[in-house]
Structure formats: structure tokens, C-alpha cells
Amino acid sequence: MRRLDDAGARRKFEVFVEEILASPATAVRRHLAELSVPDPFRLRMKVLYSRDPLPVVFERQKKLGNVVERHPHAFRLECSVGRSRVRRIRIPFAVLKAGPPNMFVAIAVCVRDDWQTLVRFLDGRYPQLVPVYLSQRELIASIKTLRHSTPDLDLRVREMVASEDIETEIGKRKRSVREWTDEDLDNLLVHVEDRRQIITSLRFDFHRRLNDKVDVTPTLSCKVTRDAVVEITGKFTVAWDTVITDVAAAGAAKLKFFSNRGLRERNYSPAPLAIHFKRPVFDDIAEVRRFVDVMRKYPHSAYAVEHGNPYAHLQLSDRYDGSSFELWAVTPDDILVVPRLRATEGAVERLIHYIYDAFREGEVTDAGAA
């Protein structure tokens, strides 16, 4: 489809999209399946978790005039962005149920800058609206599930964005890498494992397969990020029935695993978690100190360092909702996360994601009674 560069044409398209998103919730997906999205617009989605009804989540913003509610599932964000050149933007979006209880998908058809503004707004609604994050293990598992659940489609990886550790004169730092490719997922994963990279996002194409022949034109081009953001070009229905369904299921399973961890909810019976690493990270005292330094910078929290050498022991509280934790790094290859009196699933998700992103990614398991 042609590119919309004319301001008038772009505005007409945005108005039409708003009417689609403000349709009855049962009709939004059908209308999106019939929509042709021109450049520079993209159909973008973000998977979220909430225990509260959506009108309640946005109640304060509606009173401030930042959000207009057209239906219980359809809203419009109105805000000013920019510093030197301030501009007023209007971003219509819908939030639909994703299947599992308390799981939702925020949907917008917009340009990249507007989408980033909307994502910042949605992330700012924490703890009522909890962003879902995917570990590398979960992201890869989701893509593999897609491949096996779509036998009539051929999945090819087109682009990967990742980070990798590098040694510098002032210690370890992270470097971002972007690679364009055309290969099978398994081949890409061997490359990622060899370089100890952490995948930030993957873009892949679905091609129709008939017997042993594959269509050169993709049915769907899809980008999935660790922040559970899905960007598509092509058939919306394929994306919803495969990518969104799987990411929402993965998020629901994880948040259920993280729920009911606080002592008050469990009659004061502890339910600790362990983050397990493949190799003995804390044999190196420098890594113990780095872990402590990383946790000192945990946003919107209060902390106390009980020990930082030769092992780590910290007390941490989440200022958003009052959740609190003890963190122990005593054994070489584990971090023990012990929830205290209150520990919501959203707070556990935020803490684990921060450790993965700022320190090192591992595998979360149930550690049993502390």
C-alpha cells in the first residue's frame, strides 16, 4: 500500500482508525483484520496484566483530561510532548481481553513516536496496570511454539536486536547489536548461545507453505520484544491467533506463578524464589559487589544492604505498592528472592525483570520453604 505523507490524508486515516477502535469490543478484531495499514503507520500491540477494570485504571487520567473514554475498552490519549518544540498529540487506543483472566492487549495503529508515547503512558499506570516482560527463555519458547503450531507456515527470522557483555577499562559494559538475517530459528540460537547474547527483539516472517513449496511473499511480518510488544505488517488475524495468544498465555502463567507469595497471604509461610544461573557467577567477588551496586539503583524503592562482601544480603521495598523482599546471593549460582509481608505479582515481575535487564538473566524457580 502507498505511503501516506500528505497531512490531510494521514489525519483522515487516523480518524477512521479511531472509529474502528471505538467499535463494540466484539467487532474491533474483525475490523482490524480488514484494515490495510499504510506506511509510516504500524499496527502495534502490548500485552498487559490488571486486576482492576480498565475504566478504574484510567480514572485519574480521565479527571485530569489526559484520557477520553469512548467505551469501556476504547480510549484516546491526549497530551503534549517535546521540549523545544511542544506538540499536542491524540492517540486512540483500545484495550481488549486477551483470553486468560486479567490479561489484556493494548492496540493502536500509529507512527513510532506516538506509540512510544503511549507505551510510556501505559507503563506509568503501574501498579494498577502491570507491564508483562519476557525473558530470553520465554521469548524463544514462544517463537518455537509458534513454529510448531503453524505447520502450514514457514517461519524465518529476519532481524535480531540483542545485547552482549564486553570488557572495558572500567569493567563490564553492555553493547547493543542489531543483525539482519534470513535463517532458521535454530541456527540463530546457536549463534546467540556462542556469543552469550541476550535477545531484545526478534522480527520474523510467516510464509505460506504448500507441500514442499514456500511462497516468497510473507503472509505476516511480525516483531516481538522482551517488553511483550508486538508490531505487525500483514494479516492481523494470524498475529492475534498465534503471537498474541501465546505471549498472553506465557505472561498469565508467569504472573500466576508469582502470585500469592506474600507472608500475609500464606499465613506467614514463606514462598521464596530462586534465580538460577548456568555458571557460578558469585565465585567472583567483583560480581557480588556489582550485584549490590545494581540493586542500589532499583527505581522507586528503598533498600538496606546487610552484607556486600563476601556475599550479598539486601532488604528491598517497592514504593509503588508496599511490596518488600529480602535478596540473598550466598551460593555461587543463585539469587534467593524472599518475599516479605506483602509481595504482589506485579512487584515480583518488576523486580525479576530488573535483575535480568540490569545484572544477568537466569531461570526463576520455586525455592521451597526458606
C-alpha positions in Angstrom: 0.0 0.0 0.0 1.2 3.5 -0.7 2.8 5.7 1.9 0.7 8.5 3.5 2.8 11.6 3.5 0.0 14.1 3.0 -1.0 15.6 6.3 -4.7 15.6 5.4 -4.7 12.0 4.2 -2.9 10.9 7.4 -5.5 12.7 9.6 -8.4 11.1 7.7 -6.7 7.7 8.2 -6.3 8.3 12.0 -9.9 9.3 12.3 -11.0 6.1 10.6 -8.8 4.1 12.8 -10.3 5.7 15.9 -13.7 4.7 14.8 -12.5 1.1 14.3 -11.1 1.0 17.9 -14.2 2.6 19.3 -16.4 -0.1 17.7 -18.1 -2.7 20.0 -15.3 -4.8 21.6 -16.6 -7.9 19.7 -16.1 -6.1 16.4 -12.7 -4.5 16.8 -10.7 -7.5 15.8 -12.8 -8.1 12.7 -12.4 -4.5 11.6 -8.7 -4.6 12.2 -8.4 -7.8 10.1 -9.9 -5.9 7.2 -7.7 -2.8 7.6 -4.8 -2.1 5.2 -2.2 -0.1 7.1 -0.1 2.3 5.1 3.4 3.5 5.9 4.5 5.1 8.2 1.8 3.6 10.4 2.0 0.2 12.0 -0.5 -2.0 13.9 1.1 -2.3 17.4 0.1 -4.2 20.5 1.3 -4.6 24.0 0.3 -7.4 26.5 -0.6 -6.2 30.0 -2.0 -7.5 33.2 -4.5 -5.9 35.6 -6.8 -7.0 38.4 -8.8 -3.7 38.0 -11.4 -2.8 35.4 -9.9 -0.6 32.8 -12.1 2.4 33.4 -10.9 2.4 37.0 -7.2 2.2 35.9 -7.6 5.3 33.8 -10.0 7.2 36.2 -7.4 9.7 37.5 -6.2 10.5 33.9 -9.8 11.0 32.8 -10.3 13.6 35.5 -7.1 15.3 34.5 -8.3 15.4 30.9 -5.4 13.3 29.5 -7.7 10.4 28.6 -11.1 10.4 26.9 -13.1 7.2 27.3 -15.3 6.4 24.4 -16.3 2.9 25.6 -15.1 0.7 28.5 -12.5 -0.7 26.1 -11.8 2.3 23.9 -9.8 5.4 24.9 -7.9 8.4 23.4 -4.7 9.7 25.0 -4.4 13.5 24.6 -1.1 15.0 25.8 1.7 17.4 24.9 5.2 16.0 24.0 8.6 17.6 23.3 10.6 20.3 25.0 12.0 22.8 22.5 9.1 22.1 20.1 6.0 21.1 22.0 3.2 19.4 20.1 -0.2 18.2 21.1 -1.0 14.6 20.1 -4.1 12.5 20.1 -3.6 8.7 20.2 -6.7 6.5 20.0 -6.2 3.0 21.5 -8.2 0.0 22.6 -7.6 -2.5 25.4 -9.1 -5.9 24.7 -9.3 -9.0 26.7 -6.5 -11.4 25.7 -8.1 -14.7 26.9 -6.6 -15.7 30.2 -8.0 -13.9 33.3 -6.7 -10.4 33.9 -4.7 -10.4 30.7 -5.2 -7.6 28.2 -3.8 -6.3 24.9 -3.4 -2.6 24.2 -3.8 -1.9 20.5 -3.0 1.2 18.4 -2.4 1.9 14.8 0.1 4.8 14.8 3.5 6.0 13.9 6.6 5.0 16.0 6.9 8.2 18.1 3.2 8.2 19.1 3.5 4.5 20.0 6.4 5.2 22.3 4.4 8.0 24.0 1.5 5.6 24.5 3.8 2.9 25.9 5.3 5.3 28.4 1.8 6.3 29.5 0.7 2.7 29.9 3.9 1.8 31.9 3.2 4.8 34.1 -0.1 3.2 35.2 1.8 0.6 37.3 0.9 -0.9 39.7 -2.8 -1.0 38.5 -1.6 -1.9 35.0 1.3 -4.3 35.1 3.6 -4.5 32.0 4.5 -8.1 31.0 8.1 -8.9 30.3 9.5 -11.9 28.5 12.8 -13.4 29.5 15.0 -14.8 26.7 13.9 -18.3 27.6 10.2 -17.2 27.4 10.7 -15.3 24.2 12.4 -18.2 22.4 9.9 -20.7 23.8 7.1 -18.5 22.4 8.6 -18.4 19.0 9.2 -22.1 19.0 5.6 -22.7 20.0 4.5 -20.5 17.1 6.6 -22.6 14.7 5.1 -25.9 15.8 1.5 -24.5 16.0 1.6 -23.2 12.4 2.7 -26.2 10.3 1.3 -24.6 7.1 3.5 -21.6 7.6 7.3 -21.3 7.3 8.9 -19.1 9.9 12.1 -17.2 9.0 14.0 -14.8 11.3 14.7 -11.5 9.6 16.2 -9.3 12.3 17.6 -9.7 15.8 18.4 -7.0 18.3 20.5 -8.2 21.3 22.9 -7.1 24.0 26.2 -8.7 25.0 28.7 -8.1 27.7 32.1 -6.6 26.8 35.2 -5.9 28.9 36.3 -2.3 29.1 39.0 -0.5 31.1 36.4 0.4 33.7 34.8 -3.1 33.9 32.0 -4.9 32.2 29.6 -3.0 30.0 26.7 -3.9 27.7 26.8 -3.5 23.9 23.8 -3.4 21.7 23.9 -5.3 18.4 21.5 -5.5 15.5 21.7 -8.1 12.9 19.8 -8.7 9.7 19.4 -12.3 8.7 17.4 -14.9 6.8 17.8 -18.1 8.6 16.1 -20.8 10.6 15.5 -20.1 14.3 17.6 -23.0 15.5 20.7 -21.7 13.6 20.2 -18.3 15.0 20.0 -19.6 18.6 23.3 -21.4 18.2 24.9 -18.1 17.2 23.3 -16.4 20.2 24.4 -19.0 22.6 28.0 -18.9 21.4 28.2 -15.2 21.9 26.2 -15.2 25.2 23.9 -12.6 23.8 20.5 -11.6 25.4 17.9 -11.1 22.7 15.9 -7.8 23.0 13.7 -8.3 20.0 13.1 -10.7 17.0 11.5 -9.8 13.7 10.3 -12.8 11.7 8.2 -13.5 8.6 5.5 -16.1 8.2 5.4 -17.6 4.6 2.6 -19.9 3.3 3.8 -23.4 2.6 2.1 -25.8 0.2 3.6 -29.3 0.2 7.3 -28.5 0.0 6.9 -25.1 -1.8 7.1 -21.8 0.1 5.6 -18.5 -1.0 8.2 -15.8 -1.4 5.8 -13.1 -0.2 5.2 -13.3 3.6 1.7 -13.6 4.9 2.8 -11.7 8.1 5.8 -9.8 9.2 6.0 -9.7 13.0 8.3 -8.1 15.6 8.2 -9.3 19.2 10.1 -7.6 22.0 11.0 -8.6 25.6 8.6 -5.9 26.7 5.7 -8.0 25.2 5.2 -5.5 22.4 4.1 -7.0 19.0 4.3 -5.0 15.8 2.9 -6.4 12.6 2.7 -5.9 8.9 0.2 -8.2 7.2 -2.7 -10.3 8.4 -3.9 -9.2 11.9 -5.9 -12.4 12.5 -2.7 -14.6 12.0 -0.9 -12.4 14.5 -3.7 -12.5 17.1 -4.3 -16.2 16.8 -0.6 -17.1 17.1 1.7 -14.5 18.5 -0.6 -12.6 20.9 -2.4 -15.7 22.1 1.0 -17.3 23.0 2.6 -14.2 24.6 -0.6 -13.6 26.7 -0.6 -17.3 27.8 3.1 -17.1 28.8 2.5 -13.9 30.7 -0.5 -15.3 32.5 1.4 -18.4 33.6 4.3 -16.4 34.9 2.2 -13.9 36.9 0.2 -16.8 38.3 3.5 -18.4 39.4 4.5 -15.1 41.0 1.2 -14.6 42.9 0.4 -15.3 46.5 4.0 -15.0 47.6 3.5 -12.5 50.5 3.6 -13.8 54.0 0.2 -12.3 54.9 -1.4 -14.2 52.0 0.2 -17.5 53.1 -0.5 -17.5 56.9 3.2 -16.5 57.3 4.5 -19.4 55.5 7.4 -18.2 53.2 7.5 -18.9 49.5 10.9 -17.8 48.2 12.0 -17.8 44.6 15.5 -18.6 43.2 17.1 -17.1 40.1 19.5 -19.8 38.9 22.4 -19.1 36.6 24.1 -21.6 34.3 27.6 -20.9 35.7 28.9 -19.9 39.2 28.5 -16.1 38.9 29.3 -15.2 42.5 32.6 -17.1 42.8 33.9 -13.7 41.6 33.7 -11.2 44.5 33.5 -8.4 41.9 30.2 -9.8 40.7 28.9 -9.8 44.3 29.7 -6.1 44.5 28.3 -5.4 41.1 25.0 -7.1 42.1 24.8 -4.9 45.2 25.5 -1.8 43.2 22.8 -2.7 40.6 20.2 -3.2 43.3 21.0 0.1 44.9 19.8 1.7 41.7 16.4 -0.2 41.6 13.9 2.5 40.7 11.2 3.7 43.1 12.5 1.6 46.0 14.0 1.8 49.4 16.9 -0.6 50.3 19.3 -1.6 53.1 22.5 -3.5 52.4 23.0 -6.0 55.2 26.1 -7.6 53.7 28.0 -6.9 50.5 31.2 -9.0 51.0 31.8 -11.9 50.6 28.1 -12.5 50.0 25.2 -10.2 49.3 22.2 -9.7 51.5 19.7 -6.8 50.9 16.4 -5.6 52.2 14.3 -4.0 49.4 10.8 -2.4 49.3 8.8 -1.3 46.3 7.5 2.2 46.9 4.7 1.8 44.4 2.6 -0.7 46.3 4.5 -1.5 49.5 5.8 -4.9 48.4 9.1 -6.0 50.2 11.8 -8.6 49.7 15.0 -10.0 51.0 17.7 -10.8 48.4 20.5 -13.2 49.1 23.5 -14.1 46.9 25.2 -16.7 49.0 25.7 -19.7 46.7 27.8 -19.2 43.6 25.0 -19.7 41.1 21.8 -18.5 42.7 20.0 -15.4 43.9 17.4 -16.1 46.6 14.3 -13.8 46.5 12.3 -14.0 49.7 9.0 -12.1 49.7 8.1 -10.4 53.0 4.7 -9.4 54.4 3.4 -8.0 51.0 4.5 -9.1 47.6 2.2 -8.6 44.7 2.7 -10.5 41.4 3.3 -7.2 39.7 6.1 -6.2 42.1 7.7 -9.7 41.7 7.6 -9.3 37.9 9.1 -5.8 38.0 11.9 -7.0 40.4 12.8 -10.1 38.4 12.8 -8.2 35.1 15.1 -5.5 36.6 17.6 -8.1 37.7 17.5 -9.7 34.3 17.9 -6.5 32.5 20.5 -4.7 34.7 22.5 -7.6 36.1 22.1 -11.0 34.4 19.4 -13.3 33.1 18.8 -16.6 34.8 15.9 -19.1 35.3 13.3 -18.5 38.1 12.3 -21.5 40.1 10.3 -22.1 43.3 12.9 -22.3 46.1 10.6 -24.0 48.6 10.4 -23.0 52.2 13.1 -20.6 53.4 
